[in-house]
């Protein structure tokens, strides 16, 4: 029997005790493998240059030598293909739109229970994003009044096939599942996804969801979580 591949992770956290406890907890799960830890922003960026890129980064927002925002910007500017989960003691739901604009895949309070973290990581690994009900409510209110100024493109620039793929991505289907539904190869779906990110200016799936909702291609209430 083939052993399922593990989701690779990396941790950016300047509290060594917290970082090491989180690493040990995640490595104890059969589906995860922590590739490396960075105890500072500088150290973490150096490891990104020398170590295999993890599928998911778990990161703090406030660091002694910088901020999580700087890492998000670095990943965006260098086209580092990894998902980012922010776990912060400075968590406030009102910042959810801003965090996703910067390229985060999930935004969580540091007080989260370890057992709650496991399904969230799995969701991000599968769909590229995670929202809870409270965060969806914030996104709804932001979109009705003062939504984040995400540099999104024009829906008229999208092809009908790209719109089909966009709607399915917003409903948390994987590239493989979308391919089966639309009779496309997984590679073709990934190409459509890449084109969507480029055309809309979105940084990740969360940004595509905001774009689709603002352009009335989907309703926020219809998003499954």
BELUR-V716659 format. One record per residue. RES is the residue in one small letter. PHI is phi in radians with two decimals (999 if undefined). Layout:
res phi
RES PHI
RES PHI
//
This chain:
res phi
x 999
x -1.30
x -1.34
x -1.05
x -1.24
x -1.58
x -1.30
x -1.53
x -2.26
x -2.47
x -2.17
x -1.99
x -2.76
x -1.50
x -1.56
x -1.06
x -1.10
x -1.07
x -1.08
x -1.23
x -1.13
x -1.15
x -1.03
x -1.11
x -1.12
x -1.21
x -1.16
x -1.32
x -1.50
x -1.18
x -1.67
x -2.14
x -2.52
x -1.47
x -1.25
x -2.86
x -2.10
x -2.07
x -1.58
x -2.63
x -1.07
x -1.08
x -1.10
x -1.14
x -1.11
x -1.08
x -1.22
x -1.08
x -1.40
x -2.03
x -1.74
x -1.01
x -1.20
x -1.30
x -1.23
x -2.41
x -1.90
x -1.78
x -2.47
x -1.47
x -1.63
x -1.87
x -2.20
x -1.17
x -1.97
x 2.84
x -2.52
x -1.09
x -1.03
x -1.15
x -1.20
x -1.04
x -1.11
x -1.06
x -1.12
x -1.14
x -1.18
x -1.80
x 0.89
x -1.47
x -1.48
x -2.64
x -1.61
x -2.17
x -1.88
x -1.58
x -2.14
x -2.37
x -1.30
x -1.71
x -1.09
x -2.53
x -0.96
x -1.08
x -1.58
x -1.04
x -1.11
x -1.14
x -1.10
x -1.22
x -1.07
x -1.33
x 2.01
x -1.24
x -1.75
x -2.76
x -2.32
x -2.27
x -1.34
x -1.19
x -1.39
x -1.04
x -1.23
x -1.02
x -1.18
x -1.29
x -1.21
x -1.01
x -1.12
x -1.18
x -1.06
x -1.09
x -1.12
x -1.12
x -1.07
x -1.46
x -1.91
x 1.64
x -2.77
x -2.52
x -2.16
x -1.84
x -1.05
x -1.07
x -1.18
x -1.11
x -1.09
x -1.09
x -1.08
x -1.06
x -1.19
x -1.16
x -1.25
x -1.42
x -2.04
x -2.25
x -1.17
x -1.00
x -1.45
x -1.38
x -1.31
x -1.60
x -1.52
x -1.82
x -1.06
x -1.16
x -1.37
x -1.58
x -1.41
x -1.09
x -1.17
x -1.11
x -1.16
x -1.04
x -1.12
x -1.03
x -1.08
x -1.27
x -1.07
x -1.15
x -1.71
x 1.19
x -1.39
x -1.38
x -1.03
x -1.13
x -1.16
x -1.14
x -1.03
x -1.16
x -1.26
x -1.80
x 1.03
x -2.13
x -1.31
x -1.04
x -1.10
x -1.12
x -1.10
x -1.10
x -1.14
x -1.07
x -1.08
x -1.06
x -1.14
x -1.10
x -1.09
x -1.20
x -1.26
x -1.56
x 1.41
x -1.26
x -1.62
x -2.82
x -1.07
x -1.03
x -1.13
x -1.14
x -1.09
x -1.07
x -1.05
x -1.12
x -1.21
x -1.10
x -1.67
x 1.03
x -1.46
x -2.44
x -1.93
x -0.94
x -1.14
x -1.53
x -1.26
x -1.51
x -2.21
//
